Each structure stands twice: as structure tokens, then as C-alpha cells.
Amino acid sequence: MSDRAPESDLWDALRGALVTRALGIVSDLGIPQNLAGGPRSVAELAEESGADPDTLHRLLRALASDGIFAEEEPGVFRNTEVSAQLLRSGWAAFAHFFGGVWHQAVGSLDASGKAVWPQLHGTDFWSWLAAHRDERALFDIAMEQGKEQRMERFDRVDWRDGETVVDVGGGNGSLLTALLEREPGLRGIVFDLPETVRDEAALGDRIRFVEGSFFERVPEGDVYLLSTILHDWNDENAATILRTIRTGAPPHARLILFEAVVPEGNEPGGGKWLDLLMLALFAGRERNEAQWRELLEGNGFEPTSIEHELIQARCR
């Protein structure tokens, strides 16, 4: 049992949007990077970042009260283990989106079941990214966050020498590159939209980039990897993606999904909150085990293993 008063828990929940926005602001200002060498005064930080000193102090003071940054002495702050994570590019990029345009979208979320992003920006999220190259680059960096945990999931997959792995919606190819470094017997294809920001030379001689839409076609391969792709889409669009893959896949092909499996009941699960972000941005959704089985079995695949964050299936 918690010793906290119910009012305290409710207050923390209500102010959550303020934490998200404040964290996005100080991350975009580069404050964690400016504190990488040790404690510094707000005056110095404000001068380097162009922020108003009083406002910056108030932002850092609030975040420090939650253990994100620490005030060593009046007006002097340092990183904590929490804020130091923002020195890693994936987390900083996530802070940019969660505290910026995603924060705006979630603030407009309602109970209609419709995505609010198109109402705010006049187009869907992916078209908006295509028109904003800097944001597209940051989005691809954000998708690298958690790569180490995804690599641990690869240990539970039976890889076979000579296979070609198609990373569907693979972004800049960082995940596939890391996999092939561990599995020298594999070859790979990164398949994504042409506007994806990438360095094809850095992919090496065992990976090639193929441009295209997974609503239209996919390259032929032995293993199709989708890392947090299907949760971006409603069931109708997710089914179309799976059917497109099944059409392009040889009969022996396997499907590997890095996706949340939402727990039942009151069990905590980050996917239950991410589900609301997917709703606001795309009218997408996170899914429980039964929903994953129905989606896969109805579109040409037989699930062989459904674990949290790792779903494996084969062609039917």
C-alpha cells in the first residue's frame, strides 16, 4: 500500500502535461548538453541558450523537484541520471516531439475516435514529416531510442545464415545495421519512403535501401521485420500492410513484429498510454494478444509466438 494521499496521486496525474512540455523546452534549448561538464548557473545557461533567465530557472526548478535535474545551490543546476539520458540523441529527439507537436496533438485529443493531427495541421502526420525535412531527420533519430532493448529481443529469434531480412519501414537503417553486425550470415533490405533521411553509404555492402510504400508492395525476402510500425495504423490499414507483405513474401517467409502487447485488467503497461498518443496522431492503436491474433490470422499469417514487444509469425 502506498503512503501517498490520493490527492497527491491525482495532482501528479493532472500536472503531467506541464512536465512533458517543460522537458521538451529545456531539451530543445540544449540544457542537458550544456550541463554535461558539471553544475552551471542559470545565468550562464540562459546566455548560451538565448532563454529568459527567470523563465529558465523556473523550468529547471520544477523539473528538479521531480528528480529531473538537481539544484546544487540557489540558481546552480546539474544533470541527474534522469536528465543525463537526454544526452543520448534518441531521448532528446523524443523529448522534442513529446514536448512539442505531439504535446499539442494530445492536448486536442477527444473521445470521437478520430485522429486530431489532421485537424491541427491540415494533413496527416507522414505527409507533414515529408514536408519538414529537419523534423523527419529527428523522427528517424527518435526511432533509434531503445535500440539496445530491441537488440536483446533479437536474441530470442532463430536467425539462419543466408536469409535476407527486410526491415519494413526501417527508417535510416540503424536497427538493421546493428542486427547484421551481430549476425554476419544475414543480408538486409531497408524499405521505406523516399524522404527518409539516411546515409546509404553507411549501410555497408550487405544492406541496400529500397524506396517504396508498404501499402503498395514490399521487396522479396526471407524475414520481414516491422519495428513499431503497425501500431501507427487502425485495423483496416494494418490489415492492408500485412496483406501487402503476404503478397510479396515467399511461402517460407517469417514475420517479426516489435510491438507492445497490452496487458489485461489494471496491470500497468506503457502501451496503454502510448495507445492514446497513437489515437491522437493517426487513429492508430496498441493491441492486446487477442487483437494481435485476429489481425495476423485474418491477413495471411499464423502466429508462432506472442510475447510483450516480440511477436513472431509465419506465412499461412
N, C-alpha and C positions, 0 to 999 in steps of 0.2 A: 504493500500500500504506500502511496506517495504521501509525504507530509505536507505537500503544497496545497494551498487553498484552491478550491475550484475557480475562484475569481482570478487567481494568478494564471492558471492554465488558459482560461478564456482570454485574458488580456494578452498573453503571448501569441495566441492564435490571431487575435484581431490586429495586432501590430505587425504581423508577418510581412505585409506588403511594404511597410516602411523599411524593414531590414533589407529586403531584396533590392529596393530602389537605392538605398544608401550604399550598399555594397557595390552595386553597378556603377554608381557615380565615382567612388574612390578608386575602383579598379580601372575605369577608363582614364582617370587622371594620372594613373601610374604610381599611386602612392605605395603599394607593396614593393614595387621595384626600387623606389626612392628610399625605402627603409631597409633594403637588403643588407646594407652595410652596418646597420645598428640604429639605435634611437636617434631621432632628429626632432627639431622643434617644428611646430605648426607653421611658424613664420617662414622657415626655410622651405618647407614642403609647399606652402601656398605660392611662394615666389617662383619656384621651379615649375609648378603645375598651372599657374595662372588662376588659381581659385581664390575666392574671397577668404581671408584668414579666419574670420569669425565663423563663417559657414563651415569651412573645412574642420575647424575644431569641434563644432557641434556634431558633425557627421561622425568623426572618429571617436568622440566621447560616447556617442550612442552605441556604436559598434563594439567599442571596448567593453561596454557593460555586459555584452554577451560573449566576451572572450575572443572577439574578432578584433585584433589589435590590442595593445595594452598601453595605458598612460603611465610612464615611468615616474614622471614628476609633472607638475602642472604645465600643460602645453607641450609636453615632450612625449612622443609616441614611438612604439616599436612594433614589429611584427610578432605575432604568436604563431604557434604551429598551424592554427587555422588560416590566418591571413597569408602565411608563407606558401600555402597551396596555390595562391594566385600568381606566384612567380612562374608556375607552370602554364604554358600557353593555353592548354585545353580548358583549364579552370577559368583563366582570365577571359577567354572568349565566351564561355558560358555566362560569366558574370555580366558581360556586355549585353548579351541577349536577354537574360532573365531580368536584368535591371533596366532594360531599355524597351525595345519594341515588343518583346514578349510580355513585359510588365504592363504595357499599355493594352495589349490584347486581352490579357487575363482580367484587367480592370473593367473590360466591357463584356465579360462573359455573362450570359443569362441562361435561362432554363429552356430556351427554344430548341436546343439540339443542333443549332446551326453554327458554323464557324463564323467568328466575328472578324477575323483578319480581313476578308474581302470588303467588309463594310467600312473598315478603317482606311484601307489603302487602295481600294478600287480594283484590286487584282488578287490572285491567290499568292500564297507565300513563295512558291517556287518561281513564279514569274517576277515577283518583287526581287528575289535574290538575283535572278539573271540580269535584272536592270541595275543592280547595285554591286559592282564587282568587288569592292572592298568588303562589303558585308558577306558576299559569297565566300571570299577567302577566309574570313573569320569563322563562318559557319563550318567550313571544312576543318578548320583547326579545332573548333569546339567538338566536332565529332571524333577527334582523336582522344579526347578525355576518356579515361577508363580503359585505354588500350591494354594496359598491363593485366587488368582483370579479364578482359576478353581473351588475352593470350592464354590465361590459365584455363579457360573453357576449351581451348584448342587441345589441351592435354587429354580431354575426355572424348576426343574424336579419333576414329581409326583412319589415319591417313595412309594412302597406298602410293608407292612410288610410280611415277609415270602419269598420275592424274593431273588434269587441268582444272584449276579452281576458278570459277567465275564469281568475282565479287560484284554482285548486282547492286547498283547504287553505291559503288565503292569510293566515291569522293576522290581525294587526292592519292589514294592507293597506299596510305600509311599502314593500314591493318594488313593488307595482303602482303606488302613488303616484309613486315615483321614475321608473318607466318612462313614465308618462303625462306627467310633466314634460318628458321628452325627446322624446316623440312626441305632439305636440298634435292629431294627426288620429285618435287612438285613443280609445275609451271602454273602461271596465272594470267587472268584477264581482268582488268578493272573496267567495268562497264558503267558509264554514267553520262549525264548530259554534256553537250559540248562546252557549256560555260563553266564547267567545273575547273577551279584553279588548281593546277598541278604542274609538277616538273617531271615530264615524261622521261627525261634522261636519267633521273634519279631512280626510276623503277627497275633499272638493270635489264639484263638480256633475257631473263626468264619471265618477265611480265610485259604485257602490252596493254595500252589503253584503247578501248573501243568506244566510240561515241554512239549514243542512241537512247531511246526511251523504252523502259521496261513495260510500257503499255502496248508497245508495237512489236518488239522482238528482243531476243537475247542471243548472245553467241553460244555455240555449242560447247559443252564442257562435261566434265565428269561429276563435279561437285558445284552446287550453286549456293553461295553464301550470301545471306542478307542480314546485315547488322543494323538493328533498329530501323528497319525500313517499313515493314507492314503496319506498325502502329501509327504511322503518319496518315493512314487511309481508312475510310469506312469499309464495311464488309464488302460492298459491291466493288469498290476499286481494288481492295486487297485481293478479292477473288480474280479479278481481271489480271493482276500481276502474276498470280500463281498459275493461271491458265496459260499466260504467255510463256512462262518458264517451262511449263509441262510440254507445250507445243514445240519449243526449241530444244528440249532436252532429249538425249538418247534414252532408251528404256532402262539402262542400268544406272542412270544418274541418281545422285543423292541430293537432298536439300538440308541445309543447316541454317537455322534461324537463331540469331542472338536477340531475344525478345523477353520481356518480363512475362511471367505467368502470375496473374493477380491472385493472391490468396483469398480464401473464402472467409466469411464472418468478419470479426473485428480484429483479426490479426494485422499488425502493422505491415505496410508494404509501400515502398516509394512509388510503385506503379499506380497506386490508387490516386496519388496526387499528379503524377505525370499524365495520367489519363485525362485530367481536366485541362492541362495545357494542350494536349492533342486535340481535344474538343474545341478549344478556343481558336487554335491556329488553323486546323484542317478539317474539323468534324471527324478526326480520326479517333482511335481508341486503343487502350490496353485491353488484353483479353485474359480470361481465366482458362483453365485446362479444357473444359468442355467446349468453350468457344474456339480454341485453337484446333481441337479435333474436328469439329464441324467444318471449319474453314478449310483445313487441309484435305479432309476426306471428300469434301464436295467439289474439289478442284484438282483432282488427279494425283494426290499424294497419300501415302499411308504413313502415319506417324509411327516411329520406332522407339522414340524416347522423348518424353516431355518433362524437362526439369526447369526450374527457375533460371531464366537467362540462357538456356540452351535447349533448343527443340530440334530433333533430327527426324527426317522422313525420307522415304524412297518413293520412286515413281510407281504408280499402280498400273 
